[in-house]
Amino acid sequence: MKNTPFSSFEAFHAAFNGGLSELLSGCHELGVYILVIAHAGFDSVLRKSLSRPLAKRFKRISAELRKGNDQGSFLDDAEDDLQVFRRMMDLDFEGLQPAQFRSIGPWELQFNQIRSLRPTRMAGEVADEIKVPFDHTAFNFSAPFLRREIFWQGRVAGRKASIFFNKFPFVPMHSILVPEPHCGHPQYLRRGDHDYLWRLGETLSENLPGIGFGYNSYGALASINHLHFQLFYREKPLAVSDSRWRHNGGEYDYPIACSRFDSEIDSWYFINELHRMKCSYNLIHLPGRSYCIPRLKQGTYPSSDWSEGFAWYEMAGGFITSCPENFELISSRDLELAMSRLSLAHSGSQREQG
């Protein structure tokens, strides 16, 4: 992996932040601005180095929009981006806050203001399927205006892929890996996709031991029906990896049924059975092991007023709120109860009581 961002953590970090700086200086599109300012909220060094150009650009865009010029020379034509920036204008530049984190027992809670401004897309829909045909007319990663948001593209682990900056990150250096974007694969794991994920983990972990991938099946809060994996790098593992849990050989039950697989074959057999049952799930893949969490489909369980939804990050023990008051008040019990509401067993007990 020489001469790629994957040769070391330092190379990955430098290439990631360098790419964000280049985006801001070389492109005047609104979507790019939103992407860069969102990532600056996770890296104090990046935020400091870009604070002046970010503030200057914010002032310029705001002035154009107040004049009613939605199609200024620096803007693209994505209505989603216009809506997001208008919400940012309500907060003003000084009111845009970086991400903050709290440890609550084994759990991680973050205050993420900018992410709450994003469009929900299909994550806001009630789902009753786990596989839907790819729709090239819907938002997808092959859209021409997203090309500038590509962090890296090439061949990795035996397959062509593009890695995009995640526009609304919730972990540092958050990106999205899309195998063969122009092939139009829906967000539904085939055996080859699953095996590729295992190869990816093994290949990239040689130089990036903290690498990991999150996957939301259709109905498990996937926001785009285009095959993709969320790539992250962590020095401190998420709670799902904690040795206290029974799925890791410990003494305590996780708040929701979670299966750990150290075998690629066993992992696929389990997922294939979930497909047969039309059961949605979240997947957290780490080098040499995967955690799979079957769950109720989005829109079919009571939601928590402090959260905007539960996807792979939440099921792995990280939680997001956009309310500062909630950030200070939420307890470990609140997090565990919210996660347990997505349990298939919880659904069964509700039907019995009914």
N, C-alpha and C positions, 0 to 999 in steps of 0.2 A: 504493500500500500504506500510505497514511496511516492513523493511528489503529489500527494493528495491531502485533503484536510484530515484524513483518518490515520495519519502516521503517528500522531501523538495528541494528547489533550491540548498541549500548547498550540500545536498547528491547527487543531479544530477551533479552538477559542479565537485565535488570531484571525483565521479565515472567516469565521462567523461574524465577528465584530467589524472586521475590515469590509466585509460585504455589505453590512448595514450602513457603514459610513459612505461607501461608494454609491449606494442607492440614494441616499439623501442628497448627496452633492451632484449626482448625475441625472436625476430624474425628478420632474416636477409634478408627477401624478399624485392625486389625492390618496389613493390606496397605498402607495409606497410610503407616504408621510405617516399614515396611521400605523402601518406595520413597524416603521422605525421607532416611533415614539412609544409604542407598546413594548418593544423589546428593551428600550432604554430603561423601562421601569424595573428590569430585573438585573441590571448591571450598573453599579454606581460609577465605575470608571467610564463606561460608555455614555452614561447619562451626563456626566460632567463635561466630557469632551464634545458632546453634541448639543449641549443646552442652548448655546447662542444661536446656531443655525436653526434649531427646532423652534425656538421662540420667534425668530425672525420670520420663518415660513408660516407659523401659526397666525401671526399678525397679518401677513399678506393675504392668506387664504380667507381669513375672517372678513377682511375689508372687502374683498371681491364678492363674497356671499351676501354681505349686508347691502351691497349695491344691486343685488338681484342677479349677479352674473354667475349662474350655475355652470356655465360652460367656458370659464376662463381658460386661458392658454395653458395653465398649469394643472388643470383638472382633467381626469378621464371621464368616461361616460357611465360609470357604475353608480346607479342610484343608491345602492347600499352604502357606498362610501360617503356620499353626500349626507345621508341620514346620520351616519356615525359622527361625521365631523360637526354637524349641527348640534348634536348632543354634547360634543366636546366644547363647542363655543358657549353653551349654557354654563359650563363649569369654569371656563376661561383657562388660559395656559397655566397660571399659577395654581389653579385648583385641581389640576391633573396630578394625581398622587401615584408614586411608585408602589409596586407590590410590597406587602408586609406579611411576615410569617409568624405564627405562634405554634409552639409544640404543646399539645394537650394530651398527656399520657403518651401512647405510641403514635398518636395522630398528628397530622400537619394541617393547620388551618391557615389560609391566606386571604388577605383583603386584596381584591383585584378589581379596581375601579374601571379601568378601560375595557376589560373583557365583557363587562356587563352591558357595554354599548353596542356589541356586535349584533348582526342579524341572526335570528334563530335558524333560518332555512328549515330543512326538514327535521331538525332536532325538536322543533316545536309542534310537530304533528303527532297525532295518535297513530301508532303503528299496529298492524295486525299480521304482518308478514315478516320474514327474515330475508327474503330474496325478491328484489324488484329489478326488472330489466334496466339496463343503462339507458339514460335519456340524454342524447347529445345536445338537446336544446336547453337542458337545465344546467345550473352552475356545475362546472367540473374543472379538473386540473389541466385540461388541454386548451382552455380558453386562451386566446392570443394575449389578452391584457395581463395574464398571470406570468408570462415568460420572464418579466423583469424581476419577479419575486423568487426565481430559482436560485438557490444557494450553490448547488452543485448538480451536475448531471454526467452520466457516464455508465460504465459497466462495473457492477459490484456484486460479488458472490455469484457470478455466472449469469447475471441478468441486467439488462439496461434499466436504469431508473433515474428519476429526477428527484432532487431534494429541495423542497420549498421552505422558505421561512414561514413559520406559522404566524398568521396575521394577528391573532389574538392569543398570545402565549400565556401559559400558566405554570411553566417551569423554565428555568434558565436555558438558553440556547435551544429553544423549542422549535422543532422543524417537522416537516411531513415528507415521508418517503413514498413516492408513487411509482410502482413498477410499470414500465411501458405506458406512460400517460395517454398516448394517442391510440392505444388499443381499445380503450373504453370498457375495461372490466368493471362490473358493478361491485359494490361493497359486500362481497360474499366470498368467503375463503374457499378456494379449491385446494385439493391436496398439494398441487405444485406450489401454490401461494404459501400454504402453511409450512411446507418443507423449506421454501426459500427464506422464510422468516427465521427458521432455526439456523440456516447457513449464514444469514446476515449477522446474527448474534455472535456466532463463532468467529466469523471473519473479522468483524469490526472490534471485537473485544480483545484481539491480540494486542492492539495498541490503545484501545479505549475501554478499560475494564469496567467503567461505570455506565456503559451504554445500555440502553433498554428501549423497548417498543411498546406502545399501547395500541390496542385495536378495539374499536367499537363495532359490533355487528349491527346490521340494519335492525332498528327497533331498540337498540341499546344506546341511544343518543348519538349515533353517527349523524353528522350534519351534512355530509355530501355522499351521494350514492356513486362513488368512484373509488375503486380499490386504493386504499392508502393505509399506512402505518404511521403513528405519531412517534417520532424519534426524540429521545431525551438522554441526558447525561446527568448522573447524580453521584455525588460523593457520599451522601447519607441515604441509605436505602429507604424506600417507602415502607409503611407499616406492614403491608402484606408479607414482607420478607422477614419479619421479626420472628425470632426463635420461640416466642411464647405461644404461638398459635399451633393448634393441633395439626393443621395441614403441613406444618414444618417440623412436626415431632414434639411439639410442646404440650402444655397441659390445658390451654384455654381455647375455647371456641371463638372463632372469628364471628363477627356480627351477622354474616351471611355465609351460606355454604360456598366454600372455595376449595378447588382441587388443584394440587400441585403435581406437575409432571416433570420428571427428569429424563424422560424418554420421548423422542420425537414421535415414535410410532404410537405410544400410549396416548400422547396428547392428541394426535389426529383421530384415533378411534373415539375418544370422548367427544371431540368437536363434531365429528361426523354424526354421532348419535344425537347431539343437540340439533343439528341440521334436520335429521329425520323427524325429530319431535317438533320442529319449527319453533325452537326455543332461542330467544335472543341471549347474548352473553357479552361479557367484556373479557379481554385477554390482556395480561401483562406479561410480556416476554423478556426475560433476562438471559444472558449467555448461559446455555446449558440447561435452562429450566423455564417452564411457563406456569402461570397461574390463570386458571379459567374460572369465571364466576357466572353461572347461569342466573338469569334475573327476569323479573317481570318486564314486559315491554313498556316503553315510554308512554305516558298518558294513561296508564292503567293502575296507578298506585297513588296514594296520597302524597302530595309534594310538600316539601318544607319551605316555609315562607322566606327563609334566609338564603336558600340555594336556588340556582337557576337550572339545576339538573344534575343527574349522577351518571357519569361516563367512566372510562377506565381509571382516571386519576382518583376519583372519589372512591371507587371500589377497591383501589389499592391503598386507601387510607389517607388521601390528601383531599382537602375540602376547600371550596371557594365561596366567599361571600363578598358582595359589593357594598355592604352596609357597615360603616365603622362601628356602630353600636353593637351589631351582632358579632363583629370580630372580637370585641372585648368580653362579651357575655356568654357566648356559646360554650357549652360544657362537653366533656367526653361522652356523657350520657346522651346528649342531644345528637351527637354525630353517630353514635352506635345505633340509636333508635331510628334515625333517618335512613341509615344503610339497611337495617333489617326490614324496613317496609318494602324493599324491592325483592325480598325473598320469595321464592316459589312456594315454600312451606307456609309462609305468612298468608299468601293468597288462598291456599287450601283451607286454613283455619277460618278465614273470613267467609268462605263459601259454606262451611259447616255451621257457623254461627247464624248465617242467613237462612 
